[in-house]
Amino acid sequence: MLDTIIIKGAKEHNLKDVSLQLPKNELIVFTGVSGSGKSSLAFDTIFAEGQRRYIESLSTYARQFLGQMDKPNVDYIDGLSPAISIDQKSTSNNPRSTVGTVTEIYDYLRLLYARVGTPYCPNCGEKIKPQTVDEIVSNIMKLPEGTKIQILAPVVRGKKGEYSSTFEELRQEGFVRVKVDGEIYNLDEDEISLAKTKKHDISVVVDRIVVKTSAQSRIADSVQIALKKADGVAIVDVVGGKETPNKEIIYSEKLACPKCNLSFEELAPRIFSFNAPYGACERCSGLGADFVIDPNLIVPDRKKSLNDGAIYPWSKTSTQYYNDVLKSVCHHYGIDMDKHFEDLTEAEQQIILYGSNDIIKFTVMRFGTHRYETKYRNFDGVIPFLEKRYNESNGEYWREEIEKYMTTTPCPSCHGARLKPFPLAVKIKDKNIYEFTLMPIDEELDFISDLYLELNEFQMHIAKQILDEIRARLRFLKDVGLSYLDLARRAGTLSGGEAQRIRLATQIGSGLSGVLYVLDEPSIGLHQRDNDRLIKTLIKLRNLGNTLIVVEHDEDTIRNADYIVDIGPKAGVNGGNVIACGTVDDIIAAKTSITGKYLSGEKFIPVPEKTREGNGNFLRVKNAHINNLKNIDVDIPLGKIVCLTGVSGSGKSSLMQDLIYEYALHKLRGNKPKPQGVDEIEGFENIDKIIAIDQSPIGRTPRSNPATYTDLFTHIRDLFSKTNEAKLRGYKPGRFSFNAVVVRLAKVMVF
């Protein structure tokens, strides 16, 4: 194998026929000014070619599902290893994704609790013990006499397959009926065809019987057959009647509460999964929250009247229909439409928001016409109207629009734990799996370390490998500076830097070697205190036998690199050349290297001798107590550049995004309610506009170009359209060919 990666004639984007050799099994840093071509070389050339070759190595059948990848604009690349990209894209916004599931630690936790967890009854809290056949029969005989039941043996639960051989075996054993996915089939008469790609539940009907004293011995025999056939589990399917509704009762030889007469299925990893129906809370389906329309978002500014647009979703539309509906309702009930919404009575507010059953005369303008029509019907209310439209809409537009007025509230059944009561009643050291995931990673590490000492010899024999995996992965998260996170945190709430470091820790945990990792500025979002941890993590990944290409500006990372490639000298058409390669000294020695001049100290960013005095006004934050902010008061001067800083997780984003920005939307735009977690923020009378510029990536569509984001393209297009002298073509951006924040700032500054 080659011990170098050889690149010849790279011309992607602004790269000018770049050729170079990169050593394998080293920590390599690509540096240079923004827009010089670092990402074009690292991601759009080296990584893209590695991915393309991997896909081409697959079978024709597999490639049809992956699509065709274009070859990068490069003459050839030799010595490529399998490539993995760790970039700044945010993690999944799927509400089911958590830090625990993304890092796969939760999978090991499910296995740990299934193997060494102690089950308790979710009703009385008593420890659950095995149940004898006599106890099971005794519980069945407590059903009202005359109750019709079926005794079932669950042979397949939630597994994919066609199971034609299983049905044939059951037929040969003398069984007549089976219950498949809730339907009863006759093995001799019915043709049972199952989709092999879907999960199925299959239970053998051992007996169909009526509960009565004379049938006790027959019930006992049938229960024994069912327990033997289904490995200690039997299901009594009660056929509904007047006194006993249709239901299934699970009986188990292994887990039962004698006090509550409840039986539970055997502990298995799947019952601890909130992404599977066997463990997910039945009310919220494992989301841990109800997604409901918030009245505070429907009426964000209660000082407005109905005529002034208090009902925000209806006021922002130009359609006359909604205004006519409100006028008709208010006329019927005598509601003053010029009163502030907060001054309306509770009953009047309820009518507007949630409707009434009274028949009301509506005089409304028909959609798309100027004709009025009269209808007599009841008024559903604004919130039920939006809920109905949300549930019945087939288009994404209306669903996304209505979701702006929805908030999540903890599920009243599981209180955010996402699981059914029984899995939450399984504990290790008095903590269930959800309580464990709520602890910070530091505390979770201590908890796992204590288990090595507290589990008995038999339990340790079972759990040692599981504990080793959990502890190793938790340590990796701590090593990259994420010890303040908890495993229950939703992945969609992570910052770009946090998400990138989580993926980095996951890759270390996988233990791969001989891989080419391409990373995009992993130091973003990281406090200098944690820089050493990040660099040690990168070195650990290198020491496993991997090659790392890191696109980076951070000086500490550059100085710790084994090999540096400086690209430039400037940005755009003035970049795309390799200025220098080698060590830090080699970069400093290159006279045309701007990076080298900053590394040597010849160039530096001077600290201003005099700072702006500001305009004398302040934003006064009073008693901020959201997330980890501990009842703080802050005065932020206006007319200055103000920096909020602190270690990762200290509360900077909570103060700026969750409080100040949300409060500004409430005050300046009137389309958000006052945020929770702060008493008051004063001083918005001194501000006219609020503009947010975040780290979200700019558009990757073929139509996206810098001009469209700054509105310059519109002005130039209009200029040329008058004379028709030329046809403009926008510059198509590459993966990271320009800085999204800079483009957004340009729009703010120019216009």
DORO-750169 format. One record per residue (C-alpha): residue in one letter; x, y, z. Coordinates in steps of 0.2 Angstrom, whole numbers, padded with zeros to 4 digits, always signed. Layout:
# DORO-750169
AXYZ...
//
This chain:
# DORO-750169
M+0000+0000+0000L+0005+0018-0003D+0011+0027+0012T+0005+0044+0004I-0010+0051-0004I-0005+0058-0021I-0016+0071-0029K-0013+0078-0046G-0022+0092-0055A-0036+0097-0043K-0046+0110-0051E-0063+0110-0041H-0070+0127-0039N-0056+0140-0037L-0042+0127-0035K-0028+0131-0049D-0022+0114-0054V-0016+0109-0037S-0004+0094-0035L+0003+0088-0018Q+0007+0072-0008L+0000+0070+0009P+0007+0057+0022K-0004+0044+0029N-0007+0040+0047E-0004+0058+0051L-0014+0073+0058I-0014+0085+0043V-0021+0103+0044F-0027+0113+0029T-0026+0131+0033G-0027+0148+0024V-0039+0163+0023S-0058+0160+0021G-0062+0156+0003S-0045+0151-0002G-0050+0133-0007K-0047+0123+0009S-0064+0115+0009S-0064+0113-0010L-0048+0102-0009A-0053+0093+0007F-0071+0089+0005D-0076+0092-0013T-0060+0084-0020I-0052+0071-0008F-0068+0066+0002A-0079+0066-0013E-0068+0055-0023G-0066+0043-0008Q-0085+0042-0007R-0087+0040-0026R-0075+0025-0026Y-0083+0017-0012I-0100+0018-0020E-0093+0011-0037S-0086-0004-0027L-0103-0009-0022S-0115-0021-0032T-0126-0014-0046Y-0141-0018-0035A-0134-0008-0021R-0129+0007-0032Q-0147+0009-0038F-0152+0015-0021L-0138+0027-0018G-0138+0037-0034Q-0124+0043-0045M-0109+0053-0039D-0100+0065-0050K-0081+0063-0052P-0073+0078-0044N-0063+0089-0056V-0046+0081-0053D-0034+0072-0064Y-0031+0057-0052I-0029+0053-0034D-0019+0038-0028G-0018+0030-0010L-0035+0034-0005S-0042+0025+0011P-0061+0023+0015A-0066+0041+0019I-0078+0048+0033S-0083+0066+0034I-0086+0075+0051D-0093+0092+0046Q-0103+0106+0053K-0120+0100+0048S-0132+0099+0062T-0138+0083+0069S-0155+0076+0065N-0170+0086+0070N-0180+0071+0072P-0189+0073+0089R-0184+0054+0093S-0166+0057+0092T-0156+0060+0108V-0138+0062+0113G-0140+0044+0119T-0146+0037+0103V-0134+0047+0092T-0119+0040+0101E-0127+0023+0103I-0124+0023+0122Y-0143+0021+0124D-0142+0004+0115Y-0130-0002+0128L-0140+0005+0142R-0155-0005+0136L-0145-0021+0136L-0138-0017+0153Y-0155-0014+0161A-0163-0030+0152R-0149-0041+0159V-0145-0035+0177G-0160-0023+0181T-0171-0027+0195P-0190-0026+0190Y-0203-0018+0202C-0222-0017+0200P-0226+0000+0192N-0242+0000+0203C-0237-0004+0221G-0218-0003+0219E-0216-0021+0226K-0202-0032+0219I-0208-0043+0205K-0205-0062+0207P-0209-0078+0196Q-0227-0084+0195T-0232-0102+0196V-0244-0111+0185D-0257-0113+0199E-0256-0094+0202I-0259-0091+0184V-0274-0103+0184S-0281-0095+0200N-0281-0078+0192I-0290-0084+0176M-0303-0092+0187K-0306-0075+0195L-0314-0069+0179P-0333-0069+0179E-0341-0086+0176G-0346-0088+0158T-0333-0077+0151K-0326-0084+0134I-0308-0084+0133Q-0294-0090+0121I-0278-0096+0128L-0263-0091+0117A-0245-0095+0116P-0235-0080+0108V-0222-0088+0097V-0217-0073+0087R-0217-0055+0093G-0212-0040+0083K-0201-0049+0070K-0200-0048+0051G-0203-0063+0040E-0215-0074+0030Y-0215-0088+0043S-0223-0101+0031S-0212-0115+0039T-0218-0110+0056F-0236-0111+0051E-0233-0128+0043E-0224-0134+0060L-0239-0129+0070R-0251-0138+0058Q-0241-0154+0060E-0241-0152+0079G-0260-0152+0078F-0264-0134+0081V-0279-0127+0071R-0279-0108+0074V-0267-0094+0075K-0269-0076+0079V-0258-0065+0067D-0257-0047+0069G-0274-0046+0078E-0283-0058+0066I-0288-0076+0068Y-0284-0088+0054N-0288-0107+0052L-0272-0116+0048D-0281-0129+0037E-0292-0118+0028D-0285-0101+0026E-0270-0095+0016I-0259-0085+0027S-0247-0073+0017L-0236-0061+0026A-0225-0047+0020K-0207-0052+0025T-0202-0034+0026K-0214-0030+0040K-0214-0035+0059H-0228-0047+0064D-0235-0054+0080I-0240-0073+0079S-0249-0082+0093V-0255-0100+0093V-0273-0103+0099V-0270-0117+0112D-0288-0118+0118R-0305-0109+0117I-0315-0111+0133V-0328-0104+0144V-0323-0100+0162K-0332-0111+0174T-0327-0122+0189S-0329-0138+0180A-0316-0132+0167Q-0302-0128+0179S-0292-0143+0175R-0293-0140+0156I-0288-0122+0158A-0273-0128+0168D-0268-0140+0155S-0270-0127+0141V-0260-0114+0151Q-0245-0127+0153I-0245-0130+0135A-0245-0112+0131L-0231-0108+0143K-0220-0122+0136K-0223-0117+0118A-0220-0098+0121D-0205-0100+0133G-0214-0096+0149V-0227-0083+0143A-0246-0086+0140I-0259-0074+0134V-0277-0075+0139D-0288-0066+0126V-0304-0061+0134V-0319-0061+0122G-0329-0046+0126G-0345-0046+0135K-0356-0034+0145E-0346-0036+0161T-0329-0040+0153P-0323-0029+0138N-0312-0036+0125K-0294-0037+0131E-0278-0047+0132I-0270-0052+0149I-0252-0057+0149Y-0246-0071+0161S-0228-0075+0164E-0219-0089+0174K-0205-0077+0176L-0212-0060+0181A-0228-0056+0191C-0234-0045+0205P-0243-0056+0218K-0251-0040+0226C-0258-0032+0210N-0261-0049+0201L-0251-0042+0186S-0239-0051+0175F-0226-0044+0164E-0216-0051+0149E-0198-0055+0151L-0185-0041+0152A-0178-0038+0134P-0169-0023+0127R-0184-0019+0115I-0195-0014+0130F-0183+0000+0135S-0184+0007+0117F-0195+0022+0115N-0194+0020+0096A-0203+0003+0096P-0221+0000+0101Y-0216-0013+0115G-0208+0000+0125A-0214+0017+0119C-0227+0027+0130E-0244+0023+0122R-0250+0041+0124C-0236+0050+0116S-0229+0035+0105G-0212+0038+0113L-0210+0057+0109G-0211+0061+0128A-0222+0077+0123D-0238+0082+0116F-0237+0094+0101V-0251+0106+0104I-0256+0123+0098D-0251+0136+0111P-0264+0150+0114N-0250+0162+0118L-0243+0160+0101I-0261+0162+0093V-0262+0179+0103P-0244+0184+0106D-0249+0202+0110R-0264+0203+0122K-0264+0222+0122K-0270+0221+0104S-0288+0221+0100L-0297+0209+0087N-0298+0223+0075D-0279+0227+0077G-0275+0209+0073A-0274+0200+0090I-0277+0183+0082Y-0260+0183+0074P-0262+0168+0061W-0278+0176+0054S-0271+0194+0054K-0256+0190+0044T-0266+0184+0029S-0274+0196+0017T-0290+0185+0015Q-0306+0194+0021Y-0314+0178+0026Y-0306+0176+0043N-0310+0194+0048D-0329+0191+0042V-0329+0176+0053L-0323+0185+0069K-0335+0200+0065S-0350+0187+0064V-0345+0179+0081C-0342+0195+0090H-0359+0202+0083H-0368+0187+0090Y-0361+0187+0107G-0359+0206+0109I-0340+0206+0110D-0331+0223+0108M-0318+0220+0094D-0309+0236+0099K-0306+0231+0116H-0288+0224+0121F-0289+0205+0120E-0283+0204+0138D-0298+0215+0144L-0311+0203+0136T-0319+0192+0149E-0313+0174+0151A-0329+0167+0143E-0326+0179+0128Q-0308+0174+0126Q-0313+0155+0127I-0327+0158+0113I-0314+0166+0101L-0300+0153+0104Y-0311+0137+0107G-0328+0141+0100S-0345+0137+0105N-0360+0125+0101D-0372+0139+0098I-0379+0142+0080I-0372+0158+0073K-0377+0168+0058F-0361+0170+0047T-0360+0183+0034V-0343+0180+0025M-0335+0184+0008R-0333+0169-0002F-0315+0164-0007G-0309+0172-0023T-0325+0183-0025H-0332+0199-0019R-0349+0191-0015Y-0355+0189+0002E-0365+0173+0008T-0374+0169+0024K-0373+0153+0033Y-0380+0146+0050R-0368+0135+0060N-0358+0134+0076F-0341+0141+0078D-0327+0129+0081G-0314+0142+0087V-0297+0147+0081I-0287+0133+0089P-0299+0119+0084F-0299+0126+0067L-0280+0126+0065E-0279+0108+0073K-0291+0101+0060R-0282+0110+0046Y-0265+0103+0053N-0272+0085+0055E-0281+0084+0038S-0269+0094+0027N-0259+0084+0014G-0248+0098+0010E-0232+0102+0019Y-0234+0121+0018W-0249+0122+0029R-0242+0109+0041E-0226+0119+0043E-0236+0136+0044I-0247+0129+0058E-0232+0121+0067K-0226+0139+0071Y-0240+0141+0083M-0237+0124+0092T-0227+0120+0107T-0222+0104+0116T-0228+0100+0133P-0223+0085+0143C-0233+0070+0140P-0245+0068+0155S-0244+0050+0155C-0225+0047+0155H-0220+0065+0160G-0207+0066+0147A-0199+0048+0150R-0205+0042+0133L-0208+0024+0140K-0222+0013+0147P-0224+0011+0166F-0216-0006+0167P-0199-0002+0159L-0198+0013+0170A-0200+0002+0185V-0184-0008+0181K-0170-0001+0191I-0152-0002+0194K-0146+0006+0211D-0163+0014+0213K-0162+0023+0196N-0172+0018+0181I-0166+0020+0163Y-0173+0038+0161E-0167+0044+0177F-0149+0038+0172T-0150+0047+0155L-0155+0064+0165M-0138+0064+0174P-0124+0074+0167I-0110+0063+0159D-0098+0066+0173E-0111+0059+0185E-0115+0044+0174L-0097+0040+0173D-0096+0039+0192F-0112+0029+0192I-0105+0016+0180S-0089+0015+0189D-0098+0011+0206L-0107-0003+0197Y-0091-0013+0195L-0089-0014+0214E-0108-0016+0218L-0113-0030+0206N-0111-0048+0212E-0100-0060+0203F-0114-0068+0192Q-0120-0051+0187M-0103-0045+0183H-0100-0060+0172I-0115-0054+0162A-0113-0036+0162K-0094-0033+0161Q-0093-0030+0142I-0108-0019+0142L-0101-0008+0156D-0084-0007+0147E-0093-0001+0131I-0104+0012+0141R-0089+0019+0151A-0078+0020+0136R-0090+0030+0126L-0095+0041+0140R-0076+0045+0142F-0075+0049+0124L-0089+0062+0126K-0080+0069+0141D-0063+0070+0132V-0071+0081+0118G-0077+0093+0132L-0096+0088+0132S-0096+0082+0151Y-0110+0094+0154L-0123+0086+0142D-0135+0072+0147L-0140+0058+0136A-0159+0062+0136R-0156+0079+0128R-0164+0080+0110A-0151+0080+0096G-0160+0094+0087T-0155+0106+0102L-0137+0104+0100S-0126+0118+0092G-0115+0114+0077G-0099+0112+0087E-0107+0101+0100A-0115+0090+0086Q-0098+0089+0077R-0089+0083+0093I-0102+0070+0097R-0099+0063+0080L-0080+0064+0083A-0082+0054+0100T-0094+0041+0091Q-0080+0038+0078I-0067+0035+0091G-0079+0023+0100S-0081+0013+0084G-0062+0009+0085L-0059+0009+0066S-0042+0010+0059G-0035+0013+0041V-0048+0026+0038L-0047+0044+0031Y-0056+0056+0042V-0060+0074+0035L-0065+0086+0048D-0072+0104+0046E-0066+0116+0060P-0069+0105+0075S-0064+0119+0086I-0079+0129+0082G-0090+0132+0097L-0076+0126+0109H-0069+0136+0123Q-0050+0138+0124R-0051+0128+0140D-0056+0113+0130N-0045+0115+0116D-0032+0103+0123R-0045+0090+0125L-0050+0091+0107I-0032+0090+0101K-0029+0075+0112T-0044+0067+0105L-0038+0070+0087I-0021+0063+0091K-0030+0047+0099L-0039+0045+0083R-0023+0046+0073N-0014+0034+0084L-0027+0021+0080G-0020+0020+0063N-0030+0033+0054T-0027+0048+0043L-0035+0065+0048I-0037+0080+0037V-0043+0095+0047V-0049+0111+0039E-0044+0123+0053H-0039+0141+0058D-0036+0137+0076E-0017+0141+0081D-0016+0127+0094T-0022+0114+0081I-0010+0120+0068R+0005+0119+0080N+0000+0102+0085A-0002+0095+0067D+0010+0083+0060Y+0009+0091+0042I+0002+0107+0037V-0005+0113+0020D-0007+0132+0018I-0018+0137+0004G-0020+0154-0003P-0013+0167-0004K-0030+0175-0003A-0048+0171-0007G-0059+0167-0022V-0050+0170-0039N-0034+0175-0029G-0033+0159-0020G-0033+0141-0025N-0014+0138-0024V-0003+0128-0011I+0008+0141-0003A+0018+0130+0008C+0018+0112+0015G+0026+0104+0030T+0029+0110+0048V+0025+0126+0057D+0043+0132+0053D+0040+0128+0034I+0024+0139+0034I+0033+0153+0043A+0047+0152+0031A+0036+0155+0016K+0036+0173+0012T+0019+0173+0003S+0010+0164+0017I-0002+0175+0027T-0004+0161+0039G+0014+0161+0042K+0015+0179+0046Y+0002+0177+0059L+0010+0162+0067S+0027+0171+0068G+0019+0186+0076E+0024+0197+0061K+0006+0201+0059F-0007+0201+0073I-0025+0208+0076P-0022+0224+0086V-0033+0228+0101P-0041+0245+0099E-0034+0258+0110K-0051+0266+0112T-0068+0257+0112R-0085+0265+0107E-0094+0274+0121G-0111+0268+0115N-0127+0278+0116G-0130+0277+0135N-0145+0265+0134F-0146+0247+0140L-0155+0231+0138R-0159+0227+0156V-0162+0208+0159K-0170+0204+0176N-0169+0188+0185A-0164+0176+0170H-0167+0158+0176I-0169+0148+0160N-0160+0131+0158N-0144+0133+0169L-0145+0152+0171K-0146+0155+0190N-0157+0171+0193I-0145+0183+0185D-0147+0202+0181V-0138+0208+0166D-0136+0226+0159I-0131+0225+0140P-0125+0242+0133L-0132+0248+0117G-0123+0256+0102K-0108+0244+0105I-0102+0227+0099V-0105+0216+0115C-0098+0199+0117L-0105+0185+0128T-0092+0173+0132G-0089+0159+0144V-0085+0140+0144S-0096+0128+0134G-0113+0125+0142S-0111+0140+0154G-0127+0148+0148K-0122+0161+0134S-0135+0154+0121S-0148+0153+0134L-0146+0171+0138M-0145+0177+0120Q-0156+0166+0110D-0169+0159+0122L-0171+0175+0131I-0165+0191+0123Y-0170+0186+0105E-0186+0178+0109Y-0191+0194+0120A-0186+0205+0105L-0198+0195+0094H-0211+0198+0107K-0208+0216+0109L-0203+0222+0092R-0213+0210+0080G-0227+0205+0091N-0227+0187+0084K-0221+0178+0099P-0227+0177+0117K-0215+0183+0132P-0203+0169+0134Q-0203+0159+0151G-0187+0160+0161V-0185+0179+0164D-0195+0192+0174E-0193+0207+0162I-0181+0214+0149E-0181+0233+0148G-0175+0245+0135F-0183+0239+0119E-0190+0256+0116N-0172+0261+0111I-0171+0247+0097D-0180+0248+0080K-0175+0231+0072I-0169+0214+0077I-0158+0204+0065A-0152+0186+0069I-0137+0179+0061D-0133+0161+0066Q-0122+0147+0060S-0135+0138+0050P-0128+0133+0033I-0133+0143+0018G-0143+0135+0004R-0135+0120-0006T-0147+0120-0020P-0141+0123-0038R-0150+0140-0038S-0141+0146-0023N-0127+0159-0025P-0120+0173-0015A-0129+0186-0025T-0146+0180-0021Y-0142+0180-0002T-0137+0198-0003D-0150+0204-0015L-0136+0211-0026F-0142+0199-0040T-0159+0207-0041H-0151+0224-0044I-0139+0219-0057R-0152+0208-0066D-0163+0223-0067L-0149+0234-0074F-0145+0221-0088S-0163+0218-0092K-0165+0236-0098T-0151+0235-0111N-0151+0216-0114E-0132+0217-0116A-0128+0201-0106K-0135+0186-0098L-0130+0185-0080R-0125+0168-0072G-0123+0167-0053Y-0108+0158-0045K-0113+0141-0039P-0106+0139-0021G-0097+0123-0016R-0099+0114+0000F-0090+0126+0010S-0084+0139-0003F-0090+0154+0006N-0095+0159+0024A-0113+0160+0027V-0112+0172+0041V-0101+0184+0031V-0114+0184+0017R-0128+0187+0029L-0118+0202+0037A-0115+0209+0019K-0134+0209+0017V-0137+0218+0033M-0122+0231+0030V-0126+0235+0012F-0145+0237+0013
//
